[in-house]
């Protein structure tokens, strides 16, 4: 049987990991832009798995998390667009 007292701690830990992962995605996208060929970089930056989760209406909680991640990435991208070097 699960220890129900530890579940709020798990949710708090999951949220921290989720926030850190969401912060990491834009950094990885910038790195992909710098080091990968354009064709590969475009695929990485399209975030196909995240898009698939965001458009999945079977699991509303995951869909909400994925769309929130997209919103955050978009906001961060808009504020740092001027810092990306041209190819």
Buried (B, 14 or more C-beta within 10 A) or exposed (E): EEEEEEEEEEEEEEEEEEEEEBEEBBEEBBEBBEEBEEEEBEEBBEBEEBEEBBEEEEEEEEBEBBBEBBEBBEEBBEEEEEEEEEE
